């Protein structure tokens, strides 16, 4: 039975205390895609801090790096930079991408290679911004 929430509403219930709890509470169909995304992000940014922010998994490296979330009928990857969508516009064509969100499904996930490259660019952006602040 569907809840009255829209397909854009993130996971139901209380916010998770950590990423393991978030994934455990995500819809069954999304868990494998979320685990794969987590593994890829952690491999691309091994020193990044893994947190829950805005009720979803997030990574920090000299500031917010990327987020991901499960929704009722899709997952989203939030690259945290509008320039990412321009940089990867050709590769993102098969996905529903707008402003700061890339939507995907378990059947049609983002590739690990694409996620890795996005994370590396975001790390460089954050590092550059941190240098300028010094």
VODREN-108603 format. One record per residue (C-alpha): x, y, z; residue in one letter; residue number from 1. Coordinates in nm, 3 decimals, padded with zeros to 5 digits. Last residue first. Layout:
<x X&y Y&z Z&residuo A&num NUM>
...
end
This chain:
<x 04.335&y 03.060&z 00.362&residuo X&num 134>
<x 03.993&y 03.087&z 00.199&residuo X&num 133>
<x 04.135&y 03.039&z -00.152&residuo X&num 132>
<x 04.290&y 02.708&z -00.049&residuo X&num 131>
<x 03.951&y 02.584&z 00.083&residuo X&num 130>
<x 03.784&y 02.667&z -00.250&residuo X&num 129>
<x 04.052&y 02.472&z -00.435&residuo X&num 128>
<x 04.011&y 02.172&z -00.203&residuo X&num 127>
<x 03.633&y 02.178&z -00.247&residuo X&num 126>
<x 03.657&y 02.191&z -00.627&residuo X&num 125>
<x 03.922&y 01.915&z -00.631&residuo X&num 124>
<x 03.703&y 01.693&z -00.413&residuo X&num 123>
<x 03.403&y 01.762&z -00.637&residuo X&num 122>
<x 03.608&y 01.661&z -00.943&residuo X&num 121>
<x 03.712&y 01.335&z -00.775&residuo X&num 120>
<x 03.352&y 01.264&z -00.665&residuo X&num 119>
<x 03.220&y 01.318&z -01.019&residuo X&num 118>
<x 03.489&y 01.089&z -01.164&residuo X&num 117>
<x 03.409&y 00.813&z -00.913&residuo X&num 116>
<x 03.036&y 00.841&z -00.975&residuo X&num 115>
<x 03.090&y 00.814&z -01.351&residuo X&num 114>
<x 03.317&y 00.508&z -01.316&residuo X&num 113>
<x 03.079&y 00.341&z -01.072&residuo X&num 112>
<x 02.808&y 00.371&z -01.335&residuo X&num 111>
<x 02.482&y 00.542&z -01.242&residuo X&num 110>
<x 02.208&y 00.286&z -01.196&residuo X&num 109>
<x 01.947&y 00.171&z -01.452&residuo X&num 108>
<x 01.762&y -00.123&z -01.297&residuo X&num 107>
<x 01.821&y 00.011&z -00.945&residuo X&num 106>
<x 01.678&y 00.343&z -01.058&residuo X&num 105>
<x 01.831&y 00.682&z -01.127&residuo X&num 104>
<x 01.778&y 01.050&z -01.051&residuo X&num 103>
<x 02.062&y 01.302&z -01.078&residuo X&num 102>
<x 01.997&y 01.609&z -00.866&residuo X&num 101>
<x 02.154&y 01.954&z -00.834&residuo X&num 100>
<x 01.969&y 02.156&z -01.099&residuo X&num 99>
<x 01.805&y 01.877&z -01.298&residuo X&num 98>
<x 01.899&y 01.528&z -01.409&residuo X&num 97>
<x 01.659&y 01.253&z -01.517&residuo X&num 96>
<x 01.905&y 01.002&z -01.657&residuo X&num 95>
<x 01.989&y 00.882&z -02.010&residuo X&num 94>
<x 02.146&y 01.223&z -02.089&residuo X&num 93>
<x 02.384&y 01.208&z -01.790&residuo X&num 92>
<x 02.683&y 01.094&z -01.993&residuo X&num 91>
<x 02.645&y 01.384&z -02.237&residuo X&num 90>
<x 02.583&y 01.640&z -01.962&residuo X&num 89>
<x 02.892&y 01.535&z -01.761&residuo X&num 88>
<x 03.060&y 01.875&z -01.731&residuo X&num 87>
<x 02.730&y 02.061&z -01.743&residuo X&num 86>
<x 02.572&y 01.855&z -01.465&residuo X&num 85>
<x 02.892&y 01.881&z -01.262&residuo X&num 84>
<x 02.886&y 02.262&z -01.289&residuo X&num 83>
<x 02.574&y 02.272&z -01.072&residuo X&num 82>
<x 02.773&y 02.142&z -00.776&residuo X&num 81>
<x 02.661&y 01.937&z -00.475&residuo X&num 80>
<x 02.671&y 01.607&z -00.665&residuo X&num 79>
<x 02.330&y 01.495&z -00.535&residuo X&num 78>
<x 02.266&y 01.135&z -00.636&residuo X&num 77>
<x 01.903&y 01.032&z -00.633&residuo X&num 76>
<x 01.725&y 00.700&z -00.605&residuo X&num 75>
<x 01.392&y 00.613&z -00.762&residuo X&num 74>
<x 01.033&y 00.501&z -00.695&residuo X&num 73>
<x 00.963&y 00.573&z -00.328&residuo X&num 72>
<x 01.284&y 00.762&z -00.265&residuo X&num 71>
<x 01.635&y 00.653&z -00.183&residuo X&num 70>
<x 01.908&y 00.907&z -00.117&residuo X&num 69>
<x 02.258&y 01.017&z -00.212&residuo X&num 68>
<x 02.480&y 01.306&z -00.107&residuo X&num 67>
<x 02.807&y 01.453&z -00.236&residuo X&num 66>
<x 03.102&y 01.667&z -00.114&residuo X&num 65>
<x 02.998&y 01.904&z 00.162&residuo X&num 64>
<x 03.295&y 02.099&z 00.292&residuo X&num 63>
<x 03.671&y 02.040&z 00.284&residuo X&num 62>
<x 03.580&y 01.674&z 00.228&residuo X&num 61>
<x 03.237&y 01.584&z 00.363&residuo X&num 60>
<x 03.022&y 01.291&z 00.254&residuo X&num 59>
<x 02.646&y 01.256&z 00.276&residuo X&num 58>
<x 02.390&y 00.985&z 00.346&residuo X&num 57>
<x 02.039&y 01.127&z 00.388&residuo X&num 56>
<x 01.826&y 01.302&z 00.652&residuo X&num 55>
<x 01.939&y 01.654&z 00.557&residuo X&num 54>
<x 02.287&y 01.537&z 00.654&residuo X&num 53>
<x 02.382&y 01.187&z 00.769&residuo X&num 52>
<x 02.759&y 01.155&z 00.779&residuo X&num 51>
<x 03.057&y 00.990&z 00.612&residuo X&num 50>
<x 03.377&y 01.193&z 00.647&residuo X&num 49>
<x 03.594&y 01.190&z 00.338&residuo X&num 48>
<x 03.942&y 01.040&z 00.364&residuo X&num 47>
<x 03.871&y 00.747&z 00.129&residuo X&num 46>
<x 03.720&y 00.971&z -00.139&residuo X&num 45>
<x 03.697&y 00.759&z -00.454&residuo X&num 44>
<x 03.677&y 00.432&z -00.260&residuo X&num 43>
<x 03.418&y 00.576&z -00.020&residuo X&num 42>
<x 03.210&y 00.710&z -00.309&residuo X&num 41>
<x 03.221&y 00.376&z -00.491&residuo X&num 40>
<x 03.129&y 00.170&z -00.184&residuo X&num 39>
<x 02.843&y 00.406&z -00.098&residuo X&num 38>
<x 02.709&y 00.391&z -00.453&residuo X&num 37>
<x 02.722&y 00.012&z -00.453&residuo X&num 36>
<x 02.543&y -00.005&z -00.117&residuo X&num 35>
<x 02.277&y 00.238&z -00.243&residuo X&num 34>
<x 02.222&y 00.035&z -00.561&residuo X&num 33>
<x 02.190&y -00.288&z -00.359&residuo X&num 32>
<x 01.950&y -00.124&z -00.116&residuo X&num 31>
<x 01.710&y 00.028&z -00.369&residuo X&num 30>
<x 01.465&y -00.259&z -00.432&residuo X&num 29>
<x 01.420&y -00.322&z -00.059&residuo X&num 28>
<x 01.311&y 00.037&z 00.012&residuo X&num 27>
<x 01.554&y 00.215&z 00.245&residuo X&num 26>
<x 01.559&y 00.143&z 00.619&residuo X&num 25>
<x 01.869&y -00.078&z 00.609&residuo X&num 24>
<x 02.038&y 00.179&z 00.383&residuo X&num 23>
<x 01.974&y 00.458&z 00.632&residuo X&num 22>
<x 02.078&y 00.243&z 00.927&residuo X&num 21>
<x 02.413&y 00.164&z 00.764&residuo X&num 20>
<x 02.451&y 00.532&z 00.671&residuo X&num 19>
<x 02.415&y 00.653&z 01.029&residuo X&num 18>
<x 02.154&y 00.768&z 01.282&residuo X&num 17>
<x 01.869&y 00.735&z 01.033&residuo X&num 16>
<x 01.601&y 01.004&z 01.024&residuo X&num 15>
<x 01.263&y 00.885&z 01.150&residuo X&num 14>
<x 01.006&y 00.725&z 00.924&residuo X&num 13>
<x 00.974&y 00.708&z 00.546&residuo X&num 12>
<x 01.258&y 00.747&z 00.302&residuo X&num 11>
<x 01.268&y 01.052&z 00.080&residuo X&num 10>
<x 00.957&y 01.208&z -00.067&residuo X&num 9>
<x 00.992&y 01.271&z -00.443&residuo X&num 8>
<x 00.748&y 00.993&z -00.533&residuo X&num 7>
<x 00.486&y 01.189&z -00.343&residuo X&num 6>
<x 00.367&y 01.084&z -00.001&residuo X&num 5>
<x 00.020&y 00.949&z 00.068&residuo X&num 4>
<x 00.165&y 00.612&z 00.155&residuo X&num 3>
<x 00.140&y 00.337&z -00.099&residuo X&num 2>
<x 00.000&y 00.000&z 00.000&residuo X&num 1>
end
